[in-house]
Amino acid sequence: MSAYIFIIKMNLLTSLSYSFDVFSSFITSFIIMVAGVFVWKAAYVGIPSSVEGVNESQMVTYIIISFFLSSIFVCNVDNSINYKIRKGDIVSDFIRPLNPFFCWLMEDIGEAFNATILRFVPLLLVSAPIFRFSLPGSIEAAMLFVPSCILSYSILWLISAITGLLAFWIIELGNMRIVKNIIITILSGSMVPLWFFPKNIQDLSRFLPFQYTYQTPLGIYIGKITIRDAIPSILLQMTWVIILSGLTFIMWKRAKRKLLVQGG
């Protein structure tokens, strides 16, 4: 365990050493967040009450919290795996005493801690007095929001890990990563909640893991998902974590076999 903690610490210290990158990242995130807020404020102009049961205040809160989450949901495991495969360093991960997936996870968690300190906290301090977004409607909603966020991150991380493992079979992973990011942006509800989408897309998304990454915790936060419905939603998140973990394990086993057969 101490080795994994060391990995988190080193990634945190490395990120802190690049002060200009930290500042530019904060400015970029803030500008994009402000643009998103004003787009939704403009969309609600002339609407007397709410759309799909969500009023303007709830939607502004939704988009701000979405940016907060995206600022700390660091999932670079796909890039890490792809880089190691391209460089040939992946072979050493098969013989190391540490589980490579835990190492990659600790690296991303270290960067997530860094993002929390250097992006999330400044964004919170600057945006709170400007937009005055709402807090969760109840203590129960706040308590359910936290585990839902943890499960959301787990799903996102596993999707990225699966994408990275495709590098064992695909020569160039760049386009696949772009496609993955586009699909997540559209179907996760991070920018536009899926309840504004056509019904056929909403029905399809229920059988995919993407809406359980952002829309589920955000829906719980603003009260769109009631306390009664939140428990089944969280159980569905847990189900997807199990499914994606199993798929990751299977792909990793086959990747190891492929590498050994080819003379790794």
N, C-alpha and C positions, 0 to 999 in steps of 0.2 A: 504493500500500500504506500509506503514511503517513497518508492520510486515513482509511482503515479503522481503523488503530490509534488514531487520535485519537477516533473514535467509541466504541471500546471504553473508552478512558480516561475520556471524559466521562460515559458511563453508569455507570462504576464510582464516580466522584467524586460524581455526583448521588445514587446510592443510599446512599453513606456519610454523606451529610448528614442523613438521616432516622434519627436514633438510636433514637427510640421505636419506629418501625416495625421496625427491626432487632431490637430486644429482644423485641417482641411476636411477631414471626415465629419467632424461636428458641424461645420458650416454647411456642407453638402446635405447632411441629414436634416438640418433645420430648415433649409430652403425647400427641400422636397416636401417636408411635413407641412409647412405653411401653405405651399401650393395645393396640397391635397385637401387641407381644411377649407381653403377659399373655394375650391372647385365644388365641394359638397355644400358649402353655404350658398353658392350661386344656384346649385341644383334645387335647393329648397325654397328659393325665392318664389313667392306667389302661392305656395302650398300652405293652406290654412292650419293644418294640424300635423298629420303624419303620413308616411307612405309605408305600407306593409307593417304597420304597427310601430314604426320607428320615427320619432320626431327629429328635428334638426339638432337639438342638443345631444341626443343619444348618438346621432350619426357622427357629429364632430368628436365626441368622446371616443367612439369606435375607431375612427381613423387615427386619432392621436395615440391611443393605446396600441394600435396596430404598428405604428412607427416605433414606439417604444420597444415592442417585442422584436420587431425585425432588426433593431439596433443591437440586440444582445443574443439573438438566435444565430450563433456562429456555427456554420456547418461546412468546413473546408476539407472534410475527410475525403471527398471525391477527388479533389486536387492532390491531396497527400498520397493517396493510393496510386493515382495516375503517374505522378512524378516518380515515385519509387519504382514502378514498373518500367517506365521509360529509361530510368538510370540504371536499372538492374539491381537496385538496392533491396528490392522486395524479398530476395532470397534470404538475406540475413534475418528477416522477420520470422521466417519459418523455424529458425534454430534458436532464437532468443528466448530466455525464460519468461519474458513478459508477454502477455497477450497483446498482439499488435492492435486489435480493435480498441482495447482499453487505453493503449498509448495514444492512438489517434483521437479517442474521445477526450482524454485528459488534455491533449493539445488544444482542442476546440473549446473545452471548458475554461482553460487558462485564458484564451482569447476572449471568451464570453465575460469572464471576470473583468478583464481589461476594458471591454466595451461597456460594461455596466458603469465602471468608474469614469471613463473618459467620454462616453457618448450619452448613455442613458441618464445619468445624474445631471449633466449640464443641460440636456434637452428638457428634463423635468423642471429644473429650476428656472429656465428661460420661458418655457411655454405655459407653465401653470398660471402665472399672473396675467398672461396675455389672453389665453383662451378660456381659462376657468372651466376646464372639463370636469365632469361629474365623477364622484366616487361610486363604487358598487352600491346598489340599492339596499343591500342588507349584509349583515355579518356572514350569513350563510353563503351568499353569492361570492363574497370575498374569499371565504375559506375554500369554496369549490373552484374558484378561478386559479388559485395557485397550483394545485395538482393537475388541473387541466393544462396549464402552461407547460409544466414539466413533461407531460405526456405529448403535448404538441411538439416540443423540441425533440423528444425522442423519435417521433415519427419523421420529422424533417431530417434528423441526423441519419436515420436508417435509410431513408430514400437516397440521401447523398452517398452513403456507403455502398448501396446497391449500384448506383450510377458509377461510382469509382471502380467497383469490381468488374464492370463491363470492359474495362481497359485490358483485361486478360484476353478478350476475344475481339475487341475493336481497336484498330490501329490508332485512330485519332478520336479522342474523347471530347474534344472541344465543342463540337456541334451538339453532341448528346447532352452536355452540361447546359448549353444554352436552351435547348428544348425543355429540359427538366425545369429550369428556372422560369421559363415562360408559362409552362403548365401550372406550376405552383402559384405564380403570381395571379393567374386567371382563376383557377379553380379552388384556391385556398380561401378566397374571400378577404384577402388582406387589403386590397384596394377597393373592390366593389363586392359587397356581400352577395352571396348566391341567392338570397331571397328576392333580389331584384332581377334575376335571370329568368328566362323562359322556363316553364314547368318541366319540360323534357330534360333540360340541362340539370335542373335541381334534382330530378329523379335519378339521373345517371350519377351525379356526384355523390349520392348516398352510398353507392357501392364502390367508391374510390376513397383513398385515404386523405386526399388533399384538403377537403373542407374541415377535417378534424385537426388541422395544424393551426389555423388562425380563426376561422369563423366560430368554432366551438367555444374557445375561451373568451373571445370577444363578445359573443352572444350572451354568455353567462354574465360577463362584466356589466353590460348595459341593461340586462334584464329581458332581452329578447327571448333567451332560453330561460324558462322558469326553473325554480329550484327542483320541482318535480321532474322536469325533463332533463335537467342537468346530469342527474345520476346515470340514466341510460346513455347519455352522450359521452360521459367519461368512461363508461364501460366499453363503448364502441372504440374509444381512443385506445384503451388497454388492449382490446382485441386486435387492433391494427398494429400495435407495438409487438404483440406476440407473432402475428403473421409475418411482418417484415423482418423480425429477428430470425425467424425460421428460414425465410428466404435468403437472408444474408449468410446464415450458417451453411446452407446448402451450396450457395455460390462460392463461398470461401473454400469449402471442401473440394469442390470440382476444380477450382482454380489451382489449388495445391497439387491435385492429381495431374492436371494439365501441365504444370510446370515441371513436375518430376518426370513425366513421360517424355517430355521434350529435352530432358537432360539438365534442367534447372541449374 
